[in-house]
Amino acid sequence: MGEARENLKSARRIVVKVGTSTLAHADTGKLNLYRIEHLIREIADLHNAGKEIIFVSSGAIAAGMNKLGIKIKPQTIPENQALAAIGQGVLMHIYEKFFAEYGQTMGQVLLTKENAVDEHARENSRNSLQAILNMDAIPVINENDAVGVDEIRIGDNDNLSAIVAAMIDAEVLIILSDIDGLYTSNPQKDKSARLIDEVPEINSEIERIAGGAGTKLGIGGMFTKIQAAKLATSNGVTMLIINGSTNGNLRRALNGESVGTIFPRRESS
């Protein structure tokens, strides 16, 4: 076991990001309640074990489409904002239900890029998240898609999760994906592709490998995850990409087992 994975065992403050492709069934686009419940139960139990969990979630637009029976994602910003506004309530209701079943209290937080870039807003956001953690509750965060536009949107929740991890001084960021991690090439096209266990440095070769697009449901492919890893590791946060569709992966990763791909934090010079 490498040092970076060994250090995960003692991590206390952890950001967990889940993407739309993990939350929804690929064939129908409808919410995967089995997957969501197992994920929430795992997060709740980690919280019971003394971990501080900050949960960053995509899926509001997909939940809105599901609610209204819309099959194809609209192209206009106002329509997507409307779907996010409708879906956010649906998603939070489901999270609230499952967290409550496992004895946890959650608090919803909506962020925009302005919250992260503006120094005053950033400090307010940090203080709010810290207060939620101090109350022994679990912050559930999403980008504020209902009011965001291209000029102020962070663009995807991979980068949002890295911004949050840096803002709140998290030790670890775990991104739950629909594949096992970063491969040497596209495993769907190349049978010889192998999973990369550790990426000590994000160089041009790693960026080239990650250049492909993600699934049809999400807007963040592997490239945005590499961008997030750059941001996280440069701010002293170790990042992992693991498969969010396998029960127990979160716990195994935090136990230091060889799950997914790890990007060790960069030491301060």
C-alpha positions as CSV (number, residue, x, y, z in Angstrom):
1,M,0.0,0.0,0.0
2,G,1.4,3.4,-0.9
3,E,1.8,6.2,1.5
4,A,-1.0,8.3,-0.1
5,R,-3.5,5.5,0.4
6,E,-2.3,4.7,3.9
7,N,-2.9,8.3,4.9
8,L,-6.6,8.0,3.8
9,K,-7.2,5.9,6.9
10,S,-6.7,8.9,9.2
11,A,-8.6,11.4,7.0
12,R,-11.4,13.1,9.0
13,R,-12.8,15.8,6.6
14,I,-13.9,14.3,3.3
15,V,-15.8,15.7,0.3
16,V,-17.7,13.1,-1.7
17,K,-19.0,14.1,-5.1
18,V,-21.6,12.1,-7.0
19,G,-22.4,12.6,-10.7
20,T,-25.6,12.2,-12.6
21,S,-24.4,9.0,-14.2
22,T,-24.3,7.4,-10.8
23,L,-27.6,8.8,-9.6
24,A,-29.7,7.9,-12.7
25,H,-30.4,4.7,-14.7
26,A,-28.5,4.9,-18.0
27,D,-31.3,3.5,-20.1
28,T,-34.2,5.6,-18.8
29,G,-32.5,8.6,-17.1
30,K,-34.8,8.1,-14.1
31,L,-33.3,8.2,-10.6
32,N,-31.7,5.0,-9.4
33,L,-33.2,4.8,-5.9
34,Y,-31.3,1.6,-5.0
35,R,-28.0,3.3,-5.8
36,I,-28.9,6.5,-4.0
37,E,-30.0,4.7,-0.8
38,H,-26.9,2.6,-0.6
39,L,-24.7,5.6,-1.1
40,I,-26.5,7.7,1.6
41,R,-26.3,4.7,4.0
42,E,-22.6,4.5,3.4
43,I,-22.1,8.2,4.0
44,A,-24.3,8.1,7.1
45,D,-22.2,5.2,8.5
46,L,-18.9,7.0,7.8
47,H,-20.4,10.0,9.7
48,N,-21.2,7.7,12.6
49,A,-17.6,6.6,12.5
50,G,-16.4,10.1,13.2
51,K,-15.8,11.4,9.7
52,E,-16.9,14.9,8.6
53,I,-18.6,14.4,5.2
54,I,-19.4,17.2,2.7
55,F,-21.6,15.8,-0.1
56,V,-21.6,17.4,-3.5
57,S,-24.3,16.2,-5.8
58,S,-25.2,16.6,-9.4
59,G,-28.6,15.4,-10.8
60,A,-31.0,18.3,-10.3
61,I,-31.7,18.7,-14.0
62,A,-32.0,15.0,-14.5
63,A,-34.5,14.9,-11.5
64,G,-36.5,17.7,-13.1
65,M,-36.6,15.9,-16.4
66,N,-37.8,12.7,-14.6
67,K,-40.5,14.7,-12.7
68,L,-41.9,16.2,-15.9
69,G,-41.4,13.1,-18.1
70,I,-39.0,14.9,-20.4
71,K,-36.8,12.5,-22.4
72,I,-34.3,14.9,-24.1
73,K,-32.4,17.5,-22.3
74,P,-33.3,21.0,-23.5
75,Q,-30.7,23.2,-25.1
76,T,-31.6,26.6,-23.7
77,I,-30.3,28.0,-20.4
78,P,-33.8,29.1,-19.1
79,E,-35.3,25.6,-19.7
80,N,-32.4,24.0,-17.9
81,Q,-32.7,26.5,-15.1
82,A,-36.4,25.6,-14.7
83,L,-35.6,21.9,-14.7
84,A,-33.0,22.5,-12.1
85,A,-35.4,24.4,-9.9
86,I,-38.0,21.6,-10.1
87,G,-35.5,18.8,-9.8
88,Q,-33.6,20.3,-6.8
89,G,-36.6,19.9,-4.6
90,V,-37.2,16.4,-5.8
91,L,-33.5,15.4,-5.2
92,M,-33.3,17.0,-1.7
93,H,-36.6,15.3,-0.7
94,I,-35.1,12.0,-1.5
95,Y,-31.8,12.8,0.3
96,E,-33.6,14.1,3.3
97,K,-35.7,10.9,3.5
98,F,-32.7,8.6,3.3
99,F,-30.5,10.6,5.6
100,A,-33.3,10.7,8.2
101,E,-33.8,7.0,7.9
102,Y,-30.2,6.5,8.9
103,G,-30.4,9.1,11.7
104,Q,-28.6,11.9,10.0
105,T,-29.4,15.6,9.6
106,M,-28.5,17.3,6.3
107,G,-28.4,20.9,5.2
108,Q,-28.7,22.1,1.6
109,V,-26.2,24.6,0.2
110,L,-26.4,26.1,-3.3
111,L,-23.2,27.7,-4.6
112,T,-22.2,29.7,-7.7
113,K,-18.7,30.6,-8.9
114,E,-19.1,34.0,-7.3
115,N,-19.2,32.3,-3.9
116,A,-15.8,30.8,-4.6
117,V,-14.0,33.7,-6.4
118,D,-15.1,36.7,-4.4
119,E,-13.1,36.8,-1.2
120,H,-16.0,38.0,1.0
121,A,-18.5,35.5,-0.4
122,R,-16.0,32.7,-0.2
123,E,-15.4,33.4,3.5
124,N,-19.2,33.5,4.1
125,S,-19.6,30.2,2.3
126,R,-16.8,28.6,4.3
127,N,-18.3,29.9,7.6
128,S,-21.7,28.5,6.6
129,L,-20.3,25.1,5.8
130,Q,-18.2,25.0,9.0
131,A,-21.3,25.9,11.0
132,I,-23.3,23.0,9.5
133,L,-20.4,20.6,10.3
134,N,-20.3,22.0,13.9
135,M,-23.9,21.1,14.2
136,D,-23.0,17.5,13.4
137,A,-25.0,17.8,10.1
138,I,-24.0,16.8,6.6
139,P,-23.8,19.7,4.0
140,V,-25.4,18.7,0.7
141,I,-24.0,21.0,-2.0
142,N,-24.9,21.7,-5.6
143,E,-24.1,24.4,-8.1
144,N,-27.1,26.9,-8.2
145,D,-28.2,25.9,-11.7
146,A,-31.6,27.6,-11.2
147,V,-30.0,31.0,-11.4
148,G,-26.6,30.3,-12.9
149,V,-25.7,31.4,-16.5
150,D,-22.7,30.6,-18.6
151,E,-20.7,33.6,-17.3
152,I,-21.0,32.7,-13.7
153,R,-21.4,28.9,-13.8
154,I,-18.5,26.8,-12.5
155,G,-19.4,24.5,-15.4
156,D,-19.5,21.1,-13.7
157,N,-19.7,19.7,-10.2
158,D,-16.3,18.0,-10.5
159,N,-14.6,21.4,-10.3
160,L,-17.2,22.6,-7.8
161,S,-16.3,19.7,-5.5
162,A,-12.6,20.6,-5.8
163,I,-13.4,24.3,-5.0
164,V,-15.4,23.2,-2.0
165,A,-12.6,20.8,-0.8
166,A,-10.1,23.6,-0.9
167,M,-12.5,26.1,0.7
168,I,-13.3,23.9,3.7
169,D,-9.7,22.5,4.1
170,A,-10.8,19.0,3.4
171,E,-8.1,16.3,3.4
172,V,-9.7,14.1,0.8
173,L,-12.0,14.6,-2.3
174,I,-13.6,11.4,-3.6
175,I,-15.3,11.7,-7.0
176,L,-17.8,8.9,-7.7
177,S,-17.8,8.0,-11.4
178,D,-19.5,5.5,-13.7
179,I,-16.1,3.8,-14.3
180,D,-13.4,2.4,-12.0
181,G,-11.0,5.3,-12.4
182,L,-8.5,6.7,-14.9
183,Y,-7.4,4.2,-17.5
184,T,-4.4,4.2,-19.8
185,S,-6.9,4.5,-22.7
186,N,-10.6,4.2,-23.3
187,P,-11.6,0.7,-21.8
188,Q,-14.7,0.6,-23.9
189,K,-12.7,0.7,-27.1
190,D,-9.3,-0.7,-26.0
191,K,-9.3,-4.2,-24.4
192,S,-5.7,-3.7,-23.3
193,A,-6.5,-0.5,-21.3
194,R,-5.4,-0.8,-17.7
195,L,-6.5,1.1,-14.6
196,I,-4.0,3.6,-13.3
197,D,-3.6,3.1,-9.5
198,E,-1.8,6.4,-8.7
199,V,-1.1,9.6,-10.6
200,P,1.8,11.4,-8.7
201,E,1.8,14.2,-11.3
202,I,-0.7,15.5,-13.8
203,N,1.3,16.1,-16.9
204,S,0.4,16.5,-20.6
205,E,0.2,12.7,-21.1
206,I,-2.4,12.3,-18.3
207,E,-4.4,15.2,-19.8
208,R,-4.3,13.5,-23.2
209,I,-5.5,10.2,-21.8
210,A,-8.4,12.0,-20.1
211,G,-9.5,13.9,-23.3
212,G,-12.6,11.8,-24.0
213,A,-16.2,12.8,-23.2
214,G,-18.3,11.4,-20.5
215,T,-21.7,9.7,-20.6
216,K,-24.8,11.2,-22.3
217,L,-26.3,12.1,-18.9
218,G,-23.5,14.1,-17.3
219,I,-21.7,17.1,-18.5
220,G,-18.4,16.3,-16.7
221,G,-16.2,13.7,-18.5
222,M,-12.8,12.4,-17.4
223,F,-11.1,15.6,-18.5
224,T,-13.1,17.7,-16.0
225,K,-12.1,15.3,-13.3
226,I,-8.4,15.8,-14.2
227,Q,-9.0,19.6,-14.0
228,A,-10.6,19.0,-10.5
229,A,-7.6,16.9,-9.5
230,K,-5.2,19.7,-10.5
231,L,-7.1,22.2,-8.4
232,A,-7.5,19.8,-5.4
233,T,-4.0,18.5,-5.2
234,S,-2.5,22.0,-5.6
235,N,-4.5,23.0,-2.5
236,G,-3.3,20.2,-0.4
237,V,-6.2,17.8,-1.0
238,T,-5.7,14.2,-2.0
239,M,-8.3,13.2,-4.7
240,L,-9.6,9.8,-5.8
241,I,-11.8,8.7,-8.7
242,I,-13.7,5.5,-7.9
243,N,-16.7,3.7,-9.3
244,G,-19.8,4.9,-7.5
245,S,-21.9,1.9,-8.7
246,T,-20.2,-0.6,-6.4
247,N,-21.5,-1.0,-2.9
248,G,-18.8,-0.4,-0.3
249,N,-16.3,1.3,-2.6
250,L,-16.3,4.5,-0.5
251,R,-15.4,2.6,2.7
252,R,-12.8,0.5,1.0
253,A,-11.1,3.6,-0.5
254,L,-11.0,5.3,2.9
255,N,-9.6,2.1,4.4
256,G,-6.6,2.5,2.1
257,E,-7.5,-0.3,-0.2
258,S,-6.5,-0.1,-3.9
259,V,-9.7,1.2,-5.3
260,G,-9.9,3.5,-8.3
261,T,-7.2,6.1,-9.1
262,I,-5.6,8.3,-6.4
263,F,-4.0,11.7,-7.0
264,P,-1.8,12.5,-4.0
265,R,-1.9,16.0,-2.6
266,R,1.1,18.2,-3.5
267,E,3.2,19.1,-0.5
268,S,3.6,22.8,0.3
269,S,6.9,24.2,-0.7
